[in-house]
Amino acid sequence: MNRDNTVRALEDRERIWDVAVIGGGATGLGVAVDAATRGYSVVLFEQEDFAKGTSSRSTKLVHGGVRYLAQGDVGLVFEALRERGLLRRNAPHLVENEDFIIPCYRWWEKPFYTIGLTVYDLMAGRLGLGKSLPKKRSTVLKLIPTLKPDGLRGGVSYHDGQFDDARLAVNLAQTATDAGGMVMNYARVTGLLKGADGTVNGVRVEDRFTDRTYDVRAGAVINATGVFVDSILVMDNPEDKPMVRPSQGIHVVLDRSFLGGTSAVMIPKTDDGRVLFAVPWHGKVIVGTTDTLREHPELEPRPLEEEVNFILDTAGRYLIRKPKRSDVLSVFAGLRPLAAPKEEGKSTKEISRSHKIIVSPSKLVTITGGKWTTYRKMAEDTIDRAIRLNLLPDRRCETAHYPIHGYHEPTDFGSPLYFYGSDEQKVLAIKAERPDLGERLHPDYPYTGAEVVWAVHEEMAYTVEDVLARRLRMLLLDARAAIAMAPAAARLMAQELGRDERWQQEQVREFTRLAEGYLLK
């Protein structure tokens, strides 16, 4: 994965790519992997860093969606359960089989949820992760000792996947390049190129590091920009009406002691009609989420006070120790790209999470909606549509059983470097070769300088935020610790990238300002 190689390829003004992808989140990266593994020449452009937006801010679940089953969206659940199983097989170093507990406080809940989750298991078929079972009160309290015992009648356990979203995004970028594709972060698409007949046949791209502009020709142009799809559609047709309405979901991160075990908790119905998850992740607990319509997409959405209060209050109803604002290590927000509601005031939880592919008269192909779990199927459907439009020669999809970069089995999820998969030994080799890089960036966390150097040279990390937010995840795990780690990370990056003291200071200043937005005042 080398950005300079992509820049050199763009300098060939006569080259025509098979596929140009706009957007480096889950969907765009999935499209790039699908195209590259079919043998097409593909180039991907991301205006910020890979997974900068929604794709690094999920609930960290690879799941079929119990809530969608309750809503009767059977097709989506079937699709997501199959994709959950495929992702578990293709990236076993990132997807962990997680045990979830639904605590039951009313007499009818245990049989009701047992029946529903048995259907969930049957729908997964051979790709299932484990059997759902009713649990006695004593067993539930043993698994989740911090649950309120008063009135607890038992519970139901079921299995879903837990993963690291931004790490999967990095691995998908690596998979695309391993297969011959090219990816480029910090490259903003500023316009669409069109032929004499009005058909989109390329993009105009600005390299944000050099301010150079490139006209990139391609047979198929894919708009996979998530909540920003409308900004690309307007480039194509200024008269287009907005197609996406952002829905905000936030999460708070707490110490692992708030659960007291390795199982996750799912509260099946909250005051707003959604579900609430409390999920172990990298030694912490992520609690979320919310569903709040927002007017405009943002690169750095901020949690609303009422969202934070809702999560803390709801969690406090079920836990012996009610989490307070001072307990929150980090709080982050993401925006879902939902179809704009046709009815005024329609709740986002009523809008299907199924993906949609829109083909403009100009043959611009736009993919939106969906969720992380179904990214692979979304990509397959997108490239298949481009084939049916005669934008690409017909070739079979390969990704259903295609190992993702880093594939490694078995995985020791207790290792602090497990998410590197097959690359873990290479990271350890850096420490062996340069012992000074074995020093911890923070005394409370296992991450060292070697991981920073690896991120710079192998994962296209160019800012302190790239490293601490999306390569090592510290910004989401503990924002105060991330701020403390920033100077050391900046110093190491400056050495590897050839930057000066002024760059270091600016990076620390910018990251600190960003990270303060992840803290509750």
C-alpha positions in Angstrom: 0.0 0.0 0.0 2.0 2.9 -1.3 0.4 6.3 -2.1 3.4 7.4 -4.2 2.8 4.5 -6.6 -0.8 5.7 -7.1 0.4 9.3 -7.7 2.8 8.1 -10.4 0.1 6.1 -12.0 -2.1 9.2 -12.2 0.6 11.1 -14.0 -0.1 8.9 -17.1 -2.7 11.1 -18.6 -3.5 8.6 -21.4 -4.4 5.8 -19.0 -8.1 4.7 -18.8 -9.0 2.7 -15.7 -11.8 0.2 -15.6 -13.2 1.5 -12.3 -12.8 4.7 -10.4 -14.2 4.6 -6.9 -15.1 7.8 -4.9 -15.0 7.1 -1.1 -12.7 5.2 1.2 -15.1 3.9 3.8 -16.5 0.4 4.1 -18.5 0.5 0.9 -15.9 2.1 -1.3 -13.1 -0.1 -0.1 -15.4 -3.1 -0.6 -16.1 -2.0 -4.2 -12.3 -1.6 -4.8 -11.6 -5.1 -3.5 -14.4 -6.6 -5.6 -13.2 -4.9 -8.7 -9.6 -5.7 -8.2 -10.2 -9.4 -7.5 -12.2 -9.7 -10.7 -9.2 -8.5 -12.5 -10.3 -4.9 -13.3 -7.9 -2.0 -13.1 -9.3 0.1 -10.2 -8.3 3.3 -8.4 -10.0 4.6 -5.2 -10.0 8.2 -3.9 -10.8 9.2 -0.3 -10.9 12.9 0.6 -9.7 12.3 4.1 -8.2 9.1 5.7 -9.7 5.7 5.1 -12.8 5.1 7.3 -12.5 8.7 8.7 -16.3 9.0 8.8 -19.0 6.5 9.7 -16.9 3.4 9.0 -14.7 3.9 12.0 -17.6 4.9 14.4 -19.9 1.8 14.4 -21.0 -0.3 17.4 -18.2 -2.8 16.4 -20.7 -5.5 15.5 -20.8 -7.9 12.6 -24.5 -9.0 13.0 -27.6 -10.0 11.2 -29.7 -7.5 13.2 -32.0 -8.8 15.8 -33.9 -5.6 15.6 -34.5 -5.9 11.9 -35.9 -9.3 12.4 -38.4 -7.9 14.9 -39.4 -5.3 12.3 -40.0 -8.0 9.8 -37.1 -7.1 7.4 -36.4 -10.8 6.8 -34.6 -10.3 3.6 -32.0 -7.9 5.2 -31.5 -10.3 8.1 -30.9 -13.3 5.8 -28.4 -11.3 3.8 -26.6 -9.9 6.8 -26.4 -13.3 8.6 -24.8 -14.9 5.5 -22.4 -12.0 5.2 -21.6 -12.2 8.9 -20.5 -15.8 8.4 -18.5 -15.1 5.3 -16.7 -12.2 7.0 -15.9 -14.4 10.0 -14.3 -17.0 7.6 -12.5 -14.4 5.4 -11.1 -12.3 8.3 -10.8 -14.5 11.4 -8.1 -12.2 12.8 -10.6 -9.4 13.1 -14.1 -11.0 13.7 -14.6 -12.5 17.1 -17.5 -14.7 18.1 -19.2 -12.7 20.9 -21.7 -14.1 23.4 -24.6 -11.7 24.0 -27.0 -11.8 27.0 -30.5 -10.4 27.0 -31.5 -9.9 30.6 -35.1 -10.7 31.3 -37.1 -8.9 34.0 -40.6 -9.9 33.0 -42.0 -13.4 32.9 -42.8 -13.5 29.2 -39.4 -12.2 28.0 -37.3 -15.3 28.3 -39.6 -17.6 26.1 -40.4 -14.7 23.7 -36.7 -13.9 23.0 -35.7 -17.6 23.0 -38.2 -18.3 20.2 -37.1 -15.2 18.2 -33.4 -15.9 18.5 -33.9 -19.6 17.6 -35.4 -18.3 14.3 -32.3 -16.0 14.0 -30.1 -19.1 14.4 -32.0 -21.1 11.8 -31.8 -18.2 9.3 -28.0 -18.3 9.7 -27.8 -22.0 8.8 -24.4 -23.5 8.4 -22.8 -20.0 8.8 -24.2 -19.7 12.4 -21.9 -18.7 15.2 -23.6 -20.7 18.0 -26.9 -21.7 19.5 -29.2 -19.3 21.4 -30.2 -20.6 24.8 -32.3 -19.5 27.8 -30.3 -18.9 30.9 -31.1 -19.2 34.6 -30.9 -16.1 36.8 -27.8 -17.4 38.5 -26.1 -18.1 35.2 -26.9 -14.6 33.9 -25.4 -13.0 37.0 -22.3 -15.1 36.8 -21.8 -14.0 33.2 -22.7 -10.3 33.8 -22.2 -9.8 37.6 -22.9 -6.1 37.3 -26.5 -6.5 36.2 -29.1 -5.4 38.7 -30.4 -8.5 40.4 -33.7 -7.1 41.6 -36.5 -8.6 39.6 -34.1 -10.5 37.2 -35.8 -13.7 36.0 -32.9 -15.0 33.9 -32.0 -14.2 30.3 -31.3 -15.5 26.8 -27.8 -15.9 25.3 -27.1 -15.6 21.6 -24.1 -15.2 19.3 -23.0 -12.4 17.0 -19.7 -11.1 15.7 -17.6 -8.3 17.2 -14.9 -6.6 15.2 -12.6 -3.6 14.7 -14.2 -1.5 12.0 -11.3 0.9 11.1 -8.8 -2.0 11.2 -10.9 -3.9 8.7 -11.0 -0.8 6.5 -7.2 -0.7 6.5 -7.1 -4.4 5.7 -9.5 -4.0 2.8 -7.3 -1.2 1.4 -4.4 -3.6 1.6 -6.4 -6.4 0.0 -7.3 -4.2 -2.9 -3.7 -3.2 -3.5 -2.6 -6.9 -3.0 -4.9 -7.7 -5.9 -3.5 -5.0 -8.1 -5.8 -2.1 -7.3 -4.6 1.4 -6.2 -6.0 3.5 -3.3 -5.3 7.0 -2.3 -6.3 8.9 0.8 -6.3 12.7 1.1 -7.4 12.9 -2.5 -10.6 15.0 -3.0 -12.8 14.5 -6.1 -13.7 18.0 -7.2 -15.5 17.2 -10.4 -16.8 14.6 -12.8 -15.6 14.2 -16.3 -18.1 13.5 -19.1 -17.9 12.5 -22.8 -19.7 14.2 -25.7 -22.8 12.2 -25.0 -23.0 13.3 -21.4 -21.8 10.0 -19.9 -19.6 10.2 -16.9 -16.2 8.8 -17.9 -13.9 9.9 -15.1 -13.2 12.2 -12.2 -11.1 15.2 -11.4 -9.0 14.7 -8.3 -7.0 17.1 -6.1 -4.0 15.7 -4.2 -4.5 17.5 -0.9 -0.8 17.2 0.0 0.5 18.8 -3.2 -2.6 20.7 -4.5 -2.0 19.1 -7.9 -5.0 18.1 -9.9 -5.4 15.0 -12.1 -8.0 14.1 -14.7 -8.6 10.4 -14.2 -10.5 8.5 -17.0 -12.5 5.4 -16.1 -15.0 3.1 -17.7 -17.2 3.0 -14.6 -17.4 5.7 -11.9 -18.8 4.6 -8.5 -20.1 7.0 -5.9 -19.6 5.3 -2.6 -19.3 8.3 -0.3 -21.8 7.4 2.4 -23.5 10.4 3.9 -21.8 12.6 1.3 -23.3 10.9 -1.8 -25.5 14.0 -2.5 -22.4 16.2 -2.9 -21.2 13.9 -5.8 -24.7 13.6 -7.3 -24.9 17.5 -7.4 -21.6 17.5 -9.4 -23.4 15.3 -11.9 -26.7 17.2 -11.9 -27.1 20.4 -9.9 -30.9 20.0 -10.0 -30.8 16.6 -8.1 -32.8 16.6 -4.8 -31.1 15.2 -1.7 -31.2 11.5 -1.5 -29.7 10.9 1.9 -30.6 12.2 5.3 -27.9 11.6 8.0 -28.9 9.8 11.1 -26.6 10.2 14.1 -25.6 7.4 16.4 -23.3 7.9 19.4 -21.4 5.6 21.7 -19.8 6.1 25.1 -16.8 4.1 26.2 -16.4 2.9 29.8 -14.0 0.8 31.8 -14.5 -2.9 31.4 -15.5 -3.1 35.1 -19.0 -1.8 34.2 -19.8 -5.3 32.7 -17.5 -7.4 34.8 -17.3 -10.3 32.3 -16.5 -11.1 28.7 -20.1 -11.3 27.5 -21.9 -8.4 25.9 -25.4 -7.1 26.9 -28.3 -6.3 24.6 -31.2 -4.4 25.9 -34.0 -5.2 23.4 -36.2 -2.2 23.8 -35.4 1.3 25.0 -37.6 4.3 25.4 -37.0 5.4 21.8 -37.9 1.9 20.5 -34.3 0.9 19.6 -31.9 -1.5 21.2 -29.0 -0.7 23.4 -25.7 -2.7 23.3 -22.9 -2.8 25.8 -20.0 -4.6 24.1 -16.5 -5.5 25.3 -13.9 -4.1 22.9 -10.1 -3.8 23.3 -10.4 -4.1 27.0 -13.1 -1.4 27.3 -16.9 -1.4 27.0 -18.7 0.4 24.2 -22.3 1.4 25.0 -24.7 2.6 22.3 -26.4 3.7 20.2 -28.8 6.5 19.4 -30.7 7.4 16.2 -31.1 11.1 15.7 -31.9 12.8 12.3 -29.4 15.5 11.4 -29.8 18.2 8.8 -26.4 18.0 7.1 -23.5 15.5 7.0 -20.3 16.4 8.9 -16.8 14.9 8.9 -16.7 15.3 12.7 -20.2 15.0 14.1 -20.5 15.7 17.8 -22.7 14.0 20.3 -25.7 15.9 21.6 -26.2 16.3 25.3 -29.6 14.5 25.2 -27.9 11.5 23.4 -25.3 11.2 26.1 -27.8 11.5 28.9 -30.1 8.9 27.2 -27.3 6.3 27.0 -26.1 6.8 30.5 -29.6 6.8 32.0 -30.6 3.7 30.1 -27.5 1.8 31.0 -28.0 2.9 34.6 -31.4 1.2 34.8 -29.7 -2.2 34.2 -26.4 -1.9 35.9 -25.6 -1.9 39.7 -23.2 0.9 39.1 -24.8 3.7 37.1 -22.3 5.2 34.8 -21.7 8.9 35.3 -20.2 11.5 32.9 -16.9 11.3 34.8 -16.7 7.6 34.0 -16.8 8.2 30.2 -13.3 7.6 28.7 -14.4 8.7 25.2 -17.6 9.5 23.4 -17.9 9.4 19.6 -20.6 10.0 17.0 -21.2 8.6 13.5 -23.7 9.3 10.7 -25.6 6.7 8.9 -26.6 7.3 5.3 -30.3 6.7 5.3 -32.8 7.3 2.5 -34.4 10.7 3.1 -37.8 10.1 4.8 -40.7 10.7 2.5 -43.0 11.5 5.5 -42.2 14.5 7.7 -41.1 13.4 11.1 -40.7 9.8 10.2 -38.4 8.0 12.7 -35.1 6.7 11.4 -35.6 3.4 13.0 -38.5 2.8 10.6 -36.3 3.3 7.6 -34.8 0.1 6.1 -31.0 -0.4 6.4 -31.0 -2.3 3.0 -28.6 -0.8 0.5 -29.7 1.0 -2.7 -28.0 1.4 -6.1 -29.0 4.4 -8.2 -27.9 4.8 -11.8 -28.0 8.4 -13.0 -28.8 9.2 -16.7 -25.0 10.0 -17.0 -24.3 6.3 -16.0 -22.8 7.5 -12.6 -23.4 4.5 -10.3 -24.2 5.5 -6.7 -24.4 2.9 -3.8 -25.8 4.0 -0.4 -27.4 2.6 2.7 -26.5 -0.8 4.1 -24.3 -1.5 7.0 -20.7 -2.7 7.7 -21.8 -6.4 7.9 -23.1 -6.3 4.3 -20.3 -4.3 2.7 -19.1 -7.2 0.6 -22.6 -7.9 -0.9 -23.1 -4.2 -1.5 -19.8 -4.2 -3.5 -20.8 -7.3 -5.4 -24.2 -5.8 -6.4 -22.5 -2.5 -7.4 -20.0 -4.0 -9.8 -22.7 -6.4 -11.1 -24.8 -3.4 -11.9 -21.9 -1.7 -13.7 -21.5 -4.9 -15.8 -25.2 -4.9 -16.7 -24.8 -1.3 -17.8 -22.1 -2.4 -20.2 -19.5 -0.3 -18.4 -17.4 -3.3 -17.6 -16.8 -6.7 -19.3 -18.6 -9.6 -17.5 -16.5 -11.3 -14.9 -17.5 -13.3 -11.9 -17.3 -12.0 -8.3 -14.6 -13.7 -6.2 -14.9 -12.1 -2.8 -17.3 -14.6 -1.0 -14.4 -16.9 -0.2 -11.5 -14.5 -0.7 -9.2 -14.1 2.4 -8.8 -10.5 3.5 -5.3 -9.1 4.1 -4.0 -10.3 7.5 -5.9 -13.5 7.4 -4.6 -15.6 10.3 -6.1 -18.5 12.1 -6.3 -19.3 15.0 -6.3 -15.8 16.5 -5.3 -15.1 20.0 -7.7 -12.2 20.8 -5.9 -11.7 24.1 -2.8 -10.5 22.3 -2.6 -6.6 22.1 -1.5 -6.9 18.5 -4.0 -9.5 17.4 -5.7 -7.2 14.8 -2.5 -7.3 12.7 -3.2 -10.9 11.9 -0.4 -12.4 9.7 1.4 -9.0 9.9 1.9 -9.2 13.7 5.3 -10.9 13.3 6.4 -8.2 11.0 5.5 -5.5 13.6 7.4 -7.5 16.2 10.4 -7.7 13.9 10.5 -3.9 13.9 10.8 -3.9 17.6 13.6 -6.6 17.4 15.5 -4.5 14.9 15.0 -1.2 16.6 14.7 -1.8 20.4 14.0 1.9 21.0 10.6 1.4 19.3 9.6 -1.1 21.9 8.9 1.6 24.4 5.2 2.2 25.3 3.5 5.3 24.1 1.5 5.4 27.3 2.2 3.5 30.6 -1.4 2.2 30.7 -1.6 0.8 27.2 0.5 -1.8 25.3 1.0 0.2 22.1 4.6 1.1 21.2 6.6 3.1 18.7 6.8 0.1 16.4 3.1 0.3 15.6 3.5 4.0 14.7 6.3 3.2 12.3 4.4 0.3 10.8 1.3 2.6 10.3 3.4 5.1 8.4 5.2 2.7 6.1 2.6 0.0 5.6 -0.8 1.6 6.2 -0.7 5.0 4.7 -1.0 6.9 8.0 0.1 10.6 7.5 -1.2 12.4 10.6 -1.3 11.7 14.3 -5.0 11.4 14.0 -4.6 8.6 11.4 -2.5 6.7 13.9 -4.2 7.3 17.2 -7.8 7.3 15.9 -7.9 4.6 13.2 -4.7 2.5 13.3 -4.4 2.1 17.1 -8.0 3.2 18.1 -6.8 5.1 21.2 -8.9 8.2 20.5 -12.0 6.0 20.8 -10.7 3.9 23.7 -9.4 6.7 26.0 -9.3 10.2 24.7 -7.2 11.6 27.5 -4.6 8.9 27.1 -4.6 9.5 23.3 -3.8 13.2 24.0 -0.9 12.2 26.2 0.4 9.9 23.5 0.3 12.5 20.7 3.7 14.1 21.2 5.5 10.7 21.1 3.5 9.7 18.0 4.2 13.0 16.3 8.0 12.7 17.0 8.2 9.2 15.6 6.1 10.1 12.5 8.3 13.2 11.9 11.3 11.0 11.9 9.8 8.6 9.4 8.2 11.2 7.1 11.0 13.7 7.2 9.0 16.4 8.9 10.3 19.2 11.2 9.6 20.4 14.7 7.0 22.8 13.5 5.0 20.0 11.9 5.2 18.0 15.1 3.8 20.9 17.1 1.0 21.6 14.6 0.0 17.9 14.6 -0.1 17.7 18.4 -2.1 20.9 18.5 -4.6 19.7 15.9 -5.0 16.3 17.4 -5.5 17.7 20.9 -8.2 20.1 19.7 -9.9 17.1 17.9 -9.6 14.8 20.9 -11.1 17.3 23.3 -14.4 16.8 21.4 -14.4 13.2 22.5 -14.3 14.2 26.2 -17.4 15.1 28.3 -16.9 18.4 30.0 
